[in-house]
C-alpha cells in the first residue's frame, strides 16, 4: 500500500554528536537542543515495496564505559485510510570495542 507524507525522526542524545556525514538522503531539518539533536527526514510518498535507507555517522563526546542505548527512531505516515500512524524502531545498543 502507498504511504503518504512519510517522516523519519531520529534523536541523538547529548553524549554523541553528528558528523554531517550522511548517505544518499540528508535530513530535511536538524534541530540542536541542550540535551539532544533531532533529525527529521521528510520522505514524501512511498509506493508499495519501495524503500529508503537512511545512514549517517556520529561521534561520541565522551569515553564510553560499558554500553549505551540510543533512542528508537520514529516513522510517521498517512495510511491508505487517511489516518496518521507512527511506528518505532528498536533501540540501538552501542558497545565499546576492546582495544
C-alpha positions as CSV (number, residue, x, y, z in Angstrom):
1,X,0.0,0.0,0.0
2,X,1.1,3.6,-0.6
3,X,2.3,5.6,2.4
4,X,1.8,9.3,2.2
5,X,3.7,12.2,3.9
6,X,6.4,9.8,5.4
7,X,8.6,11.4,8.0
8,X,11.5,9.8,9.9
9,X,12.6,11.4,13.2
10,X,15.8,10.3,15.0
11,X,17.1,11.8,18.2
12,X,20.8,11.8,19.3
13,X,21.4,12.2,23.0
14,X,23.9,14.7,24.4
15,X,26.7,12.1,24.6
16,X,27.0,11.9,20.8
17,X,27.4,14.5,18.0
18,X,26.5,14.3,14.4
19,X,29.4,14.4,11.9
20,X,27.4,15.8,8.9
21,X,28.3,12.6,7.0
22,X,25.1,11.3,5.5
23,X,24.4,8.6,2.9
24,X,22.1,9.4,0.0
25,X,19.5,11.3,1.9
26,X,20.3,14.2,4.2
27,X,17.9,15.3,6.9
28,X,15.4,18.0,5.9
29,X,15.8,19.5,9.4
30,X,18.4,19.3,12.2
31,X,17.4,20.8,15.5
32,X,20.0,21.2,18.1
33,X,18.9,21.5,21.8
34,X,20.8,21.4,25.1
35,X,20.3,17.7,25.6
36,X,19.9,16.3,22.2
37,X,19.9,16.7,18.4
38,X,16.7,15.9,16.5
39,X,17.0,15.0,12.8
40,X,13.9,14.9,10.6
41,X,13.8,13.4,7.1
42,X,10.7,14.3,5.1
43,X,10.5,11.5,2.6
44,X,7.1,12.2,0.9
45,X,5.2,9.3,-0.5
46,X,6.4,5.7,-0.7
47,X,4.9,3.2,-3.2
48,X,4.2,-0.4,-2.2
49,X,7.5,-2.2,-1.6
50,X,9.6,1.0,-2.1
51,X,12.2,1.6,0.5
52,X,14.7,4.3,1.6
53,X,17.9,3.7,3.5
54,X,19.0,6.4,5.9
55,X,22.6,6.3,7.1
56,X,24.8,8.8,9.0
57,X,27.9,8.8,11.2
58,X,28.1,10.1,14.8
59,X,31.0,10.6,17.2
60,X,31.0,10.0,20.9
61,X,31.7,13.1,23.0
62,X,32.9,11.1,25.9
63,X,34.8,7.9,26.6
64,X,32.2,5.1,26.7
65,X,32.3,2.6,29.5
66,X,30.1,-0.4,29.0
67,X,27.2,0.2,26.7
68,X,24.9,3.0,25.7
69,X,21.4,2.7,24.3
70,X,20.3,5.2,21.7
71,X,16.6,6.1,21.4
72,X,14.3,4.5,18.9
73,X,13.8,6.2,15.6
74,X,10.2,7.2,14.8
75,X,8.4,6.9,11.4
76,X,5.2,8.8,10.8
77,X,3.0,8.5,7.8
78,X,-0.6,8.7,6.5
79,X,-2.0,5.3,5.7
80,X,-4.4,4.4,2.9
81,X,-7.4,5.3,5.1
82,X,-6.0,8.8,5.7
83,X,-5.1,8.1,9.3
84,X,-1.8,9.3,10.8
85,X,0.3,6.3,12.0
86,X,3.5,6.2,14.0
87,X,6.0,3.3,14.3
88,X,9.1,3.0,16.4
89,X,12.3,1.2,15.6
90,X,14.2,-1.0,18.1
91,X,16.7,0.9,20.3
92,X,20.3,0.7,19.2
93,X,22.8,-0.7,21.7
94,X,26.3,0.6,21.3
95,X,29.2,-1.3,23.0
96,X,32.8,-0.1,23.1
97,X,35.2,-2.4,21.3
98,X,38.0,-3.8,23.3
99,X,41.4,-2.4,22.3
